[in-house]
């Protein structure tokens, strides 16, 4: 009888331990992503994330997660020095190669009046913002980012920019959705300010 109780306790302990582990799902299989983006748009999101990760990994010989964390840690200083390390020509090329549908669900075009340079801006009424809001309902850090981003009509504002710079350790870099949010954030920042 004691042996059966021990086996039962071990099985129960194993079950509880596995229930507490976060399961990471690829963008293509994630129900939240699929709620807001179709199959072709998700491929575009994958390409956006892949491009951004390649850009931040090009001068880093660590793991993808460590390179990402290092990039975030240096983000404020890089921003101040106007060196985000993202090639603008390559960025323009990747954005030209995604569908209009994907682009419009995230961004809109704008321009800087000072020099009339075309820029991309996160579209405040977009499906991407709906995605962020839904993701924020299960991820407290994304909720804080979303709240900062929606505090004024311009999504990429001082609040959302500073949130990433000061709370970069709050992002779960094993989660592709959170890495995608950061990729979109920095690509937009790169377009607007550099």
C-alpha positions as a Markdown table, in Angstrom:
| # | Residue | x | y | z |
|---|---|---|---|---|
| 1 | Unk | 0.0 | 0.0 | 0.0 |
| 2 | Unk | 2.8 | 2.4 | 0.9 |
| 3 | Unk | 4.5 | 1.6 | -2.4 |
| 4 | Unk | 1.3 | 2.5 | -4.3 |
| 5 | Unk | 0.9 | 5.8 | -2.4 |
| 6 | Unk | 4.5 | 6.7 | -3.2 |
| 7 | Unk | 4.0 | 6.0 | -6.9 |
| 8 | Unk | 0.8 | 8.0 | -6.9 |
| 9 | Unk | 2.5 | 10.9 | -5.1 |
| 10 | Unk | 5.4 | 10.8 | -7.6 |
| 11 | Unk | 3.0 | 10.7 | -10.6 |
| 12 | Unk | 1.0 | 13.6 | -9.1 |
| 13 | Unk | 4.2 | 15.6 | -8.5 |
| 14 | Unk | 5.4 | 14.9 | -12.1 |
| 15 | Unk | 2.0 | 16.1 | -13.4 |
| 16 | Unk | 2.0 | 19.3 | -11.3 |
| 17 | Unk | 5.6 | 20.1 | -12.4 |
| 18 | Unk | 4.7 | 19.7 | -16.1 |
| 19 | Unk | 1.6 | 21.8 | -15.7 |
| 20 | Unk | 3.6 | 24.8 | -14.4 |
| 21 | Unk | 6.0 | 24.8 | -17.3 |
| 22 | Unk | 5.3 | 27.4 | -20.0 |
| 23 | Unk | 4.8 | 25.9 | -23.4 |
| 24 | Unk | 6.3 | 27.9 | -26.2 |
| 25 | Unk | 4.5 | 27.7 | -29.5 |
| 26 | Unk | 5.8 | 28.9 | -32.9 |
| 27 | Unk | 4.0 | 31.8 | -34.5 |
| 28 | Unk | 2.5 | 29.5 | -37.1 |
| 29 | Unk | 0.8 | 27.4 | -34.5 |
| 30 | Unk | -0.2 | 30.0 | -31.9 |
| 31 | Unk | -3.9 | 30.5 | -31.6 |
| 32 | Unk | -3.6 | 34.1 | -30.6 |
| 33 | Unk | -1.5 | 34.9 | -33.6 |
| 34 | Unk | -3.9 | 33.0 | -35.9 |
| 35 | Unk | -6.8 | 35.0 | -34.4 |
| 36 | Unk | -5.4 | 38.2 | -35.9 |
| 37 | Unk | -3.3 | 37.1 | -38.9 |
| 38 | Unk | -3.9 | 34.7 | -41.7 |
| 39 | Unk | -1.5 | 32.0 | -42.8 |
| 40 | Unk | 0.3 | 34.2 | -45.4 |
| 41 | Unk | 0.5 | 37.1 | -43.0 |
| 42 | Unk | 2.1 | 34.8 | -40.3 |
| 43 | Unk | 4.8 | 33.9 | -42.9 |
| 44 | Unk | 5.4 | 37.6 | -43.3 |
| 45 | Unk | 5.6 | 38.0 | -39.5 |
| 46 | Unk | 8.1 | 35.1 | -39.4 |
| 47 | Unk | 10.2 | 36.9 | -42.1 |
| 48 | Unk | 10.1 | 40.2 | -40.1 |
| 49 | Unk | 11.3 | 38.4 | -36.9 |
| 50 | Unk | 13.9 | 36.5 | -38.9 |
| 51 | Unk | 15.3 | 39.7 | -40.5 |
| 52 | Unk | 15.4 | 41.5 | -37.2 |
| 53 | Unk | 17.1 | 38.6 | -35.4 |
| 54 | Unk | 19.7 | 38.4 | -38.2 |
| 55 | Unk | 20.4 | 42.1 | -37.9 |
| 56 | Unk | 21.0 | 42.0 | -34.1 |
| 57 | Unk | 23.0 | 38.7 | -34.3 |
| 58 | Unk | 25.4 | 39.8 | -37.0 |
| 59 | Unk | 28.0 | 41.1 | -34.6 |
| 60 | Unk | 27.2 | 38.7 | -31.7 |
| 61 | Unk | 28.7 | 35.3 | -31.2 |
| 62 | Unk | 26.4 | 34.2 | -28.4 |
| 63 | Unk | 23.1 | 32.3 | -28.5 |
| 64 | Unk | 20.1 | 34.0 | -30.1 |
| 65 | Unk | 18.5 | 34.7 | -26.7 |
| 66 | Unk | 21.8 | 36.1 | -25.3 |
| 67 | Unk | 22.3 | 38.3 | -28.4 |
| 68 | Unk | 18.7 | 39.5 | -28.1 |
| 69 | Unk | 19.1 | 40.3 | -24.4 |
| 70 | Unk | 22.4 | 42.1 | -25.1 |
| 71 | Unk | 20.7 | 44.2 | -27.8 |
| 72 | Unk | 17.9 | 45.1 | -25.5 |
| 73 | Unk | 20.3 | 46.0 | -22.7 |
| 74 | Unk | 22.3 | 48.3 | -25.0 |
| 75 | Unk | 19.1 | 49.6 | -26.6 |
| 76 | Unk | 18.9 | 52.9 | -24.7 |
| 77 | Unk | 22.5 | 53.8 | -25.3 |
| 78 | Unk | 22.3 | 52.7 | -29.0 |
| 79 | Unk | 19.1 | 54.9 | -29.4 |
| 80 | Unk | 20.9 | 57.9 | -27.8 |
| 81 | Unk | 23.8 | 57.4 | -30.2 |
| 82 | Unk | 21.5 | 56.9 | -33.1 |
| 83 | Unk | 22.9 | 53.4 | -33.8 |
| 84 | Unk | 20.3 | 50.7 | -33.6 |
| 85 | Unk | 22.3 | 48.4 | -35.9 |
| 86 | Unk | 19.6 | 47.8 | -38.4 |
| 87 | Unk | 20.4 | 48.3 | -42.0 |
| 88 | Unk | 17.8 | 50.7 | -43.4 |
| 89 | Unk | 18.2 | 49.4 | -47.0 |
| 90 | Unk | 17.7 | 45.8 | -45.9 |
| 91 | Unk | 14.8 | 46.9 | -43.7 |
| 92 | Unk | 13.1 | 48.7 | -46.7 |
| 93 | Unk | 13.6 | 45.6 | -48.8 |
| 94 | Unk | 12.0 | 43.2 | -46.2 |
| 95 | Unk | 9.1 | 45.6 | -45.9 |
| 96 | Unk | 8.6 | 45.7 | -49.6 |
| 97 | Unk | 8.5 | 41.9 | -49.7 |
| 98 | Unk | 5.7 | 41.5 | -47.2 |
| 99 | Unk | 2.1 | 41.7 | -48.4 |
| 100 | Unk | 0.2 | 44.9 | -48.3 |
| 101 | Unk | -2.3 | 43.1 | -46.0 |
| 102 | Unk | 0.4 | 42.3 | -43.4 |
| 103 | Unk | 1.9 | 45.8 | -43.7 |
| 104 | Unk | -1.5 | 47.5 | -43.2 |
| 105 | Unk | -2.3 | 45.3 | -40.2 |
| 106 | Unk | 0.8 | 46.7 | -38.4 |
| 107 | Unk | 1.9 | 50.0 | -40.0 |
| 108 | Unk | 0.9 | 53.0 | -42.0 |
| 109 | Unk | 3.1 | 55.4 | -43.9 |
| 110 | Unk | 3.9 | 58.8 | -42.6 |
| 111 | Unk | 6.7 | 61.3 | -43.1 |
| 112 | Unk | 8.9 | 63.6 | -41.1 |
| 113 | Unk | 8.0 | 67.1 | -42.0 |
| 114 | Unk | 11.5 | 68.5 | -41.4 |
| 115 | Unk | 13.0 | 66.6 | -44.3 |
| 116 | Unk | 10.0 | 64.9 | -45.9 |
| 117 | Unk | 11.4 | 61.4 | -45.5 |
| 118 | Unk | 8.9 | 58.6 | -45.7 |
| 119 | Unk | 8.7 | 56.6 | -42.4 |
| 120 | Unk | 6.5 | 53.8 | -41.1 |
| 121 | Unk | 4.4 | 54.2 | -38.0 |
| 122 | Unk | 2.4 | 51.7 | -36.0 |
| 123 | Unk | -1.2 | 52.1 | -37.0 |
| 124 | Unk | -3.1 | 52.8 | -33.8 |
| 125 | Unk | -6.3 | 51.1 | -35.0 |
| 126 | Unk | -4.7 | 48.1 | -36.5 |
| 127 | Unk | -5.1 | 44.4 | -36.0 |
| 128 | Unk | -1.6 | 44.4 | -34.6 |
| 129 | Unk | -2.8 | 46.7 | -31.7 |
| 130 | Unk | -5.7 | 44.3 | -31.2 |
| 131 | Unk | -3.1 | 41.5 | -31.0 |
| 132 | Unk | -1.1 | 43.4 | -28.5 |
| 133 | Unk | -4.1 | 44.0 | -26.4 |
| 134 | Unk | -5.0 | 40.3 | -26.4 |
| 135 | Unk | -1.5 | 39.3 | -25.7 |
| 136 | Unk | -1.4 | 41.8 | -22.8 |
| 137 | Unk | -4.3 | 40.0 | -21.2 |
| 138 | Unk | -2.0 | 37.0 | -20.6 |
| 139 | Unk | 1.4 | 38.8 | -20.4 |
| 140 | Unk | 1.6 | 41.6 | -17.8 |
| 141 | Unk | 4.7 | 43.1 | -19.4 |
| 142 | Unk | 2.9 | 43.4 | -22.8 |
| 143 | Unk | -0.1 | 44.9 | -21.1 |
| 144 | Unk | 2.2 | 47.6 | -19.6 |
| 145 | Unk | 3.8 | 48.1 | -23.0 |
| 146 | Unk | 0.4 | 48.3 | -24.7 |
| 147 | Unk | -0.9 | 50.8 | -22.0 |
| 148 | Unk | 2.2 | 53.0 | -22.6 |
| 149 | Unk | 1.8 | 52.7 | -26.4 |
| 150 | Unk | -1.9 | 53.8 | -26.2 |
| 151 | Unk | -1.5 | 56.6 | -23.7 |
| 152 | Unk | -1.4 | 59.1 | -26.6 |
| 153 | Unk | -2.5 | 58.7 | -30.2 |
| 154 | Unk | 1.1 | 58.0 | -31.4 |
| 155 | Unk | 1.8 | 54.4 | -30.6 |
| 156 | Unk | 5.6 | 54.6 | -30.6 |
| 157 | Unk | 5.8 | 57.4 | -28.0 |
| 158 | Unk | 8.2 | 58.2 | -25.2 |
| 159 | Unk | 6.3 | 55.9 | -22.8 |
| 160 | Unk | 6.5 | 52.8 | -25.0 |
| 161 | Unk | 10.1 | 53.5 | -26.0 |
| 162 | Unk | 11.2 | 54.0 | -22.5 |
| 163 | Unk | 9.3 | 51.0 | -21.3 |
| 164 | Unk | 11.4 | 48.7 | -23.5 |
| 165 | Unk | 14.6 | 50.4 | -22.5 |
| 166 | Unk | 14.0 | 50.3 | -18.8 |
| 167 | Unk | 12.1 | 47.0 | -18.6 |
| 168 | Unk | 13.9 | 44.9 | -21.2 |
| 169 | Unk | 14.4 | 42.1 | -18.6 |
| 170 | Unk | 10.6 | 41.7 | -18.3 |
| 171 | Unk | 10.4 | 40.3 | -21.8 |
| 172 | Unk | 10.4 | 36.5 | -22.2 |
| 173 | Unk | 12.7 | 36.0 | -25.1 |
| 174 | Unk | 11.8 | 32.3 | -25.4 |
| 175 | Unk | 8.4 | 33.4 | -26.6 |
| 176 | Unk | 8.3 | 34.2 | -30.3 |
| 177 | Unk | 5.3 | 36.5 | -29.8 |
| 178 | Unk | 7.3 | 38.7 | -27.4 |
| 179 | Unk | 10.3 | 38.7 | -29.7 |
| 180 | Unk | 8.0 | 39.7 | -32.6 |
| 181 | Unk | 6.6 | 42.7 | -30.6 |
| 182 | Unk | 10.2 | 43.8 | -29.9 |
| 183 | Unk | 11.2 | 43.4 | -33.6 |
| 184 | Unk | 8.2 | 45.5 | -34.7 |
| 185 | Unk | 9.0 | 48.0 | -32.1 |
| 186 | Unk | 12.7 | 48.4 | -33.1 |
| 187 | Unk | 12.0 | 48.3 | -36.9 |
| 188 | Unk | 9.5 | 51.1 | -36.4 |
| 189 | Unk | 11.9 | 53.1 | -34.2 |
| 190 | Unk | 14.6 | 52.6 | -36.8 |
| 191 | Unk | 12.3 | 54.0 | -39.5 |
| 192 | Unk | 11.1 | 57.0 | -37.5 |
| 193 | Unk | 14.3 | 58.3 | -35.9 |
| 194 | Unk | 17.2 | 57.0 | -38.0 |
